[in-house]
Amino acid sequence: MQDFTPHLLDIANSFRAGAERARVFASRKTFRNFIMALRCVLLAVLAIASITLADSDVTKLKIEIVSTPEGCTEKSKNGDMLTMHYTGTLDDGHKFDSSWDRDQPFTFQLGVGQVIKGWDEGLVDMCVGEKRKLTIPSSLGYGERGAGNVIPPHATLHFEVELINIGDSPPTTNVFKEIDADQDNMLSREEVSDYLKKQMVPPDGGEMSEDVKQMLESHDKLVEEIFQHEDKDKNGFISHEEFSGPKHDEL
């Protein structure tokens, strides 16, 4: 998440999104989306950790429907994979991120904590092609901690969004089990590191994209960010209980 990337503030990392579920790992292209979503999940985790009402005039989520397409037959619901375009600004009008500027929409799963709460709550019941404006209070955004040097503490966020596509919810997979190579029910830095590297390697010796190359360059930092937020007791391992990603086999 470079300065601000995976497209909903492409910036840090965590395992709540775990692995964007089974097919996410079967496809290297989808895995790149997982890595980017993973980074934005870190910020979502930080926001959840600081559920304190901000010193702001805005205390509730405001949803303004700008336009809706005719003949809408399907609306977004929790569990759906959504592909969105968006622009995010602060109260003073400063633009901190925009998928439109990159000409690259953002894909994530709705309602599972992969994005900030203001998105999980504000993007339900949308039609493909629908446009909305969201005004998100700090308590549903990045809270009292903010996000790096880009989002200040207690910031109200403003988003203009457009829903591009609704996809089916992927099946879950036991990500913890996949990472836990020695099956001791604890994840070491080496196991997490090896797992991420394997997922980033293109199949059949294919060429790495620039995104994947950048991820590899910041690989060590990525691992440390994961442990910072998953290793709750700071003993150098992530236990099965501490792991916030998918850790049960699908029934």
C-alpha positions as CSV (number, residue, x, y, z in Angstrom):
1,M,0.0,0.0,0.0
2,Q,2.4,2.5,-1.2
3,D,1.5,6.0,-0.1
4,F,-2.1,5.0,-0.2
5,T,-3.0,1.9,-2.1
6,P,-5.2,-0.8,-2.2
7,H,-7.6,1.6,-3.3
8,L,-9.6,2.1,-0.1
9,L,-6.5,3.6,1.3
10,D,-4.0,1.1,0.1
11,I,-1.8,1.3,3.1
12,A,-1.1,-1.5,5.6
13,N,-1.8,-5.1,6.3
14,S,-3.6,-7.7,8.4
15,F,-5.2,-11.1,8.1
16,R,-8.9,-10.3,8.8
17,A,-9.4,-10.5,5.1
18,G,-7.3,-13.5,5.5
19,A,-7.0,-14.6,2.0
20,E,-9.9,-13.5,0.0
21,R,-11.1,-17.0,0.4
22,A,-10.6,-20.3,-1.5
23,R,-10.5,-19.0,-5.1
24,V,-8.5,-16.1,-4.0
25,F,-5.6,-18.4,-3.5
26,A,-6.2,-20.6,-6.5
27,S,-5.7,-17.6,-8.7
28,R,-2.5,-15.5,-8.5
29,K,-4.3,-12.6,-10.1
30,T,-7.0,-12.7,-7.4
31,F,-4.3,-13.0,-4.8
32,R,-2.9,-9.7,-5.8
33,N,-6.3,-8.3,-4.9
34,F,-6.0,-10.1,-1.6
35,I,-2.7,-8.5,-0.8
36,M,-4.1,-5.0,-1.6
37,A,-7.2,-5.7,0.4
38,L,-5.1,-7.1,3.1
39,R,-3.4,-3.7,3.5
40,C,-6.6,-1.8,3.7
41,V,-7.8,-4.2,6.3
42,L,-5.1,-3.2,8.7
43,L,-6.6,0.3,8.7
44,A,-10.0,-1.2,9.3
45,V,-8.6,-3.1,12.3
46,L,-7.1,0.1,13.6
47,A,-10.5,1.8,13.2
48,I,-12.3,-1.0,15.0
49,A,-9.7,-0.8,17.8
50,S,-10.6,2.9,18.4
51,I,-14.3,2.9,18.4
52,T,-14.5,6.3,20.1
53,L,-16.8,9.0,18.8
54,A,-14.6,11.7,17.1
55,D,-14.5,15.3,18.0
56,S,-16.5,16.1,14.9
57,D,-19.9,17.5,14.0
58,V,-20.6,14.3,12.1
59,T,-21.5,11.4,14.4
60,K,-23.6,9.2,12.0
61,L,-23.1,7.8,8.6
62,K,-24.8,9.8,5.9
63,I,-25.7,8.2,2.6
64,E,-26.7,10.3,-0.4
65,I,-27.9,8.5,-3.5
66,V,-26.7,10.5,-6.5
67,S,-28.1,8.4,-9.3
68,T,-29.5,4.9,-9.8
69,P,-29.8,2.9,-13.1
70,E,-33.1,1.8,-14.5
71,G,-34.1,-1.8,-14.4
72,C,-32.0,-2.7,-11.4
73,T,-32.5,-6.5,-10.7
74,E,-29.7,-7.1,-8.1
75,K,-28.5,-5.2,-5.1
76,S,-25.4,-5.6,-3.1
77,K,-25.5,-7.5,0.2
78,N,-23.1,-8.7,2.8
79,G,-20.7,-11.4,1.4
80,D,-20.8,-10.1,-2.1
81,M,-17.6,-9.3,-4.0
82,L,-17.9,-5.6,-5.0
83,T,-15.9,-3.7,-7.6
84,M,-16.0,0.0,-7.0
85,H,-14.7,3.3,-8.2
86,Y,-14.3,6.0,-5.6
87,T,-12.7,9.3,-4.6
88,G,-12.0,10.1,-0.9
89,T,-11.7,13.6,0.5
90,L,-11.4,15.2,3.9
91,D,-13.6,18.0,5.3
92,D,-11.3,20.7,3.8
93,G,-11.7,19.1,0.4
94,H,-8.2,17.6,0.3
95,K,-8.3,14.4,-1.9
96,F,-6.4,11.6,-0.3
97,D,-7.2,8.8,-2.7
98,S,-9.0,8.0,-5.9
99,S,-9.4,4.8,-7.9
100,W,-10.6,6.9,-10.8
101,D,-7.3,8.7,-10.9
102,R,-5.5,5.4,-11.2
103,D,-8.1,4.1,-13.7
104,Q,-8.2,0.9,-11.5
105,P,-11.3,0.0,-9.6
106,F,-11.1,-1.7,-6.2
107,T,-12.5,-5.1,-5.5
108,F,-13.3,-6.4,-2.0
109,Q,-15.8,-8.5,-0.1
110,L,-18.6,-6.5,1.6
111,G,-19.5,-7.0,5.2
112,V,-16.5,-9.0,6.4
113,G,-14.2,-6.3,7.7
114,Q,-12.0,-5.9,4.6
115,V,-12.8,-2.1,4.5
116,I,-13.7,0.5,7.0
117,K,-17.1,0.2,8.7
118,G,-18.5,3.2,6.9
119,W,-18.1,1.3,3.6
120,D,-19.4,-2.0,5.0
121,E,-22.5,-0.1,6.2
122,G,-22.8,2.4,3.4
123,L,-22.5,0.2,0.3
124,V,-25.4,-2.2,1.1
125,D,-28.4,-2.4,-1.3
126,M,-26.5,-0.7,-4.2
127,C,-27.3,-1.4,-7.9
128,V,-24.5,-1.8,-10.5
129,G,-24.1,1.6,-12.0
130,E,-25.4,3.4,-8.9
131,K,-23.5,6.4,-7.5
132,R,-23.5,7.5,-3.9
133,K,-21.9,10.0,-1.6
134,L,-20.9,8.8,1.8
135,T,-20.1,11.1,4.8
136,I,-18.4,8.8,7.3
137,P,-17.8,9.8,10.9
138,S,-14.4,9.1,12.4
139,S,-15.9,6.3,14.5
140,L,-16.7,4.4,11.3
141,G,-13.5,5.4,9.6
142,Y,-10.0,5.6,11.1
143,G,-10.9,6.8,14.6
144,E,-8.7,8.7,17.0
145,R,-5.5,7.2,15.5
146,G,-6.0,8.3,11.9
147,A,-4.0,6.6,9.1
148,G,-0.4,7.5,8.7
149,N,0.3,11.0,7.5
150,V,-2.7,11.0,5.2
151,I,-5.8,10.7,7.4
152,P,-5.6,12.8,10.6
153,P,-7.1,11.7,13.9
154,H,-10.8,12.1,14.3
155,A,-11.3,12.8,10.6
156,T,-14.6,12.8,8.9
157,L,-14.3,11.1,5.5
158,H,-16.2,11.9,2.3
159,F,-16.5,9.4,-0.5
160,E,-18.0,9.6,-4.0
161,V,-18.5,6.0,-5.1
162,E,-19.8,4.1,-8.1
163,L,-20.6,0.3,-8.1
164,I,-19.1,-1.3,-11.1
165,N,-19.8,-5.0,-10.5
166,I,-21.3,-7.5,-8.0
167,G,-19.7,-10.9,-7.8
168,D,-20.6,-14.0,-5.9
169,S,-19.2,-14.6,-2.5
170,P,-16.2,-17.0,-2.7
171,P,-16.0,-20.1,-0.5
172,T,-14.0,-19.8,2.6
173,T,-10.7,-21.7,3.1
174,N,-8.7,-22.5,6.2
175,V,-5.9,-20.0,5.7
176,F,-4.4,-20.6,9.1
177,K,-3.9,-24.3,8.2
178,E,-2.3,-23.4,4.9
179,I,0.2,-21.1,6.6
180,D,0.9,-23.4,9.5
181,A,3.5,-25.6,7.7
182,D,4.7,-27.5,10.8
183,Q,1.1,-27.9,12.1
184,D,1.9,-26.8,15.6
185,N,-1.1,-24.5,15.7
186,M,1.2,-21.4,15.9
187,L,2.3,-19.2,13.0
188,S,6.0,-18.1,13.0
189,R,7.4,-15.2,11.0
190,E,9.1,-17.7,8.8
191,E,5.8,-19.5,8.0
192,V,4.0,-16.3,7.3
193,S,6.9,-15.1,5.1
194,D,7.2,-18.3,3.2
195,Y,3.4,-18.4,2.6
196,L,3.3,-14.8,1.2
197,K,6.3,-15.4,-1.0
198,K,4.7,-18.6,-2.5
199,Q,1.5,-16.7,-3.3
200,M,3.4,-13.9,-5.0
201,V,5.3,-16.2,-7.4
202,P,3.7,-16.2,-10.8
203,P,2.5,-19.7,-11.9
204,D,4.5,-21.5,-14.6
205,G,7.4,-19.0,-14.4
206,G,5.3,-16.1,-15.6
207,E,6.5,-12.5,-15.4
208,M,5.8,-10.6,-12.2
209,S,3.7,-7.5,-12.4
210,E,5.0,-4.3,-11.0
211,D,2.5,-4.5,-8.1
212,V,3.9,-7.9,-7.1
213,K,7.5,-6.6,-7.4
214,Q,6.7,-3.8,-5.1
215,M,5.1,-6.2,-2.6
216,L,8.2,-8.3,-2.6
217,E,10.4,-5.3,-2.1
218,S,8.4,-4.4,1.1
219,H,8.0,-8.1,2.1
220,D,9.7,-7.9,5.4
221,K,7.8,-4.8,6.4
222,L,4.6,-6.6,5.4
223,V,5.3,-9.5,7.7
224,E,6.1,-7.2,10.6
225,E,2.9,-5.3,10.1
226,I,1.0,-8.5,10.2
227,F,2.7,-9.6,13.5
228,Q,2.2,-6.1,15.0
229,H,-1.6,-6.5,14.7
230,E,-2.1,-10.3,14.9
231,D,0.4,-11.3,17.7
232,K,-1.7,-10.0,20.5
233,D,0.5,-11.3,23.4
234,K,3.7,-10.3,21.6
235,N,5.4,-13.7,22.1
236,G,6.6,-13.8,18.5
237,F,4.0,-16.2,17.2
238,I,0.4,-15.9,16.0
239,S,-1.8,-18.5,17.7
240,H,-5.0,-20.0,16.3
241,E,-7.0,-17.8,18.7
242,E,-5.1,-14.6,17.8
243,F,-5.4,-15.2,14.0
244,S,-8.3,-13.0,12.7
245,G,-8.5,-14.5,9.2
246,P,-10.3,-17.6,8.0
247,K,-9.3,-20.6,10.1
248,H,-12.0,-23.1,9.8
249,D,-12.6,-25.6,6.9
250,E,-15.8,-24.9,5.0
251,L,-18.6,-27.3,5.9
